[in-house]
Amino acid sequence: MTKQIQSKKEYDDAVSRIQELWRADVNSPQFEHLENLAGLIDAYEKKKWPATLPDPISAIKFHMRQKDLKLSDLGDLLGSPLQAFEILNKRQPLTFSVIWKLSKCWGIPTESLIGSYAS
């Protein structure tokens, strides 16, 4: 299979074939076929199920849960507990300064913070 995967059946067949070829020797034609199938599967998955970034506030809340951070921690970072509360409740937009602090100090990727969100 060297053409694009067009259907769920072709996708399922390609996944099954990869499972059969999984232990192929690196320098074998089977391994080359395995690599080609993996590329086709990847392209199909990206087209069929594109990854989307969460809205910025969800990204901040996720990070806070992962790091066990509280509203007070965000308030300390931003210099104001009220500003932290307003941001997390989508009452105040993220400014460049806030995005910079969250990215630099907490390591939240900038691309996760610059998207739009409904207030």
QUIPE-V568506 format. One record per residue. N is the residue number from 1. RES is the residue in three letters. D_FIRST is the distance of its C-alpha to the first C-alpha in Angstrom with 2 decimals. Layout:
BEGIN
N,RES,D_FIRST
N,RES,D_FIRST
END
This chain:
BEGIN
1,MET,0.00
2,THR,3.80
3,LYS,5.82
4,GLN,8.12
5,ILE,8.46
6,GLN,11.38
7,SER,12.96
8,LYS,14.39
9,LYS,12.91
10,GLU,9.24
11,TYR,10.72
12,ASP,12.62
13,ASP,9.96
14,ALA,8.16
15,VAL,11.80
16,SER,12.66
17,ARG,10.13
18,ILE,11.56
19,GLN,14.91
20,GLU,14.40
21,LEU,13.50
22,TRP,16.15
23,ARG,18.75
24,ALA,16.93
25,ASP,19.30
26,VAL,19.01
27,ASN,19.08
28,SER,16.62
29,PRO,13.25
30,GLN,12.22
31,PHE,13.57
32,GLU,11.71
33,HIS,8.33
34,LEU,10.28
35,GLU,11.40
36,ASN,8.24
37,LEU,7.30
38,ALA,11.00
39,GLY,11.14
40,LEU,8.80
41,ILE,10.91
42,ASP,13.96
43,ALA,13.62
44,TYR,13.23
45,GLU,16.18
46,LYS,18.27
47,LYS,17.95
48,LYS,18.54
49,TRP,21.11
50,PRO,22.69
51,ALA,25.18
52,THR,28.72
53,LEU,31.78
54,PRO,34.73
55,ASP,37.84
56,PRO,40.19
57,ILE,42.71
58,SER,40.15
59,ALA,38.92
60,ILE,42.55
61,LYS,43.27
62,PHE,40.18
63,HIS,41.27
64,MET,44.79
65,ARG,43.73
66,GLN,41.62
67,LYS,44.57
68,ASP,47.23
69,LEU,48.85
70,LYS,51.40
71,LEU,52.65
72,SER,55.45
73,ASP,53.02
74,LEU,51.48
75,GLY,55.04
76,ASP,56.03
77,LEU,53.12
78,LEU,53.92
79,GLY,57.68
80,SER,58.24
81,PRO,57.51
82,LEU,58.05
83,GLN,55.42
84,ALA,52.95
85,PHE,53.79
86,GLU,53.50
87,ILE,50.08
88,LEU,48.63
89,ASN,50.01
90,LYS,48.56
91,ARG,52.06
92,GLN,51.79
93,PRO,48.90
94,LEU,47.44
95,THR,49.14
96,PHE,47.90
97,SER,50.34
98,VAL,49.02
99,ILE,45.37
100,TRP,46.39
101,LYS,48.33
102,LEU,45.57
103,SER,43.03
104,LYS,45.40
105,CYS,47.31
106,TRP,44.89
107,GLY,41.60
108,ILE,40.00
109,PRO,37.36
110,THR,38.83
111,GLU,35.76
112,SER,36.42
113,LEU,40.00
114,ILE,39.85
115,GLY,38.15
116,SER,40.26
117,TYR,41.52
118,ALA,43.81
119,SER,47.34
END
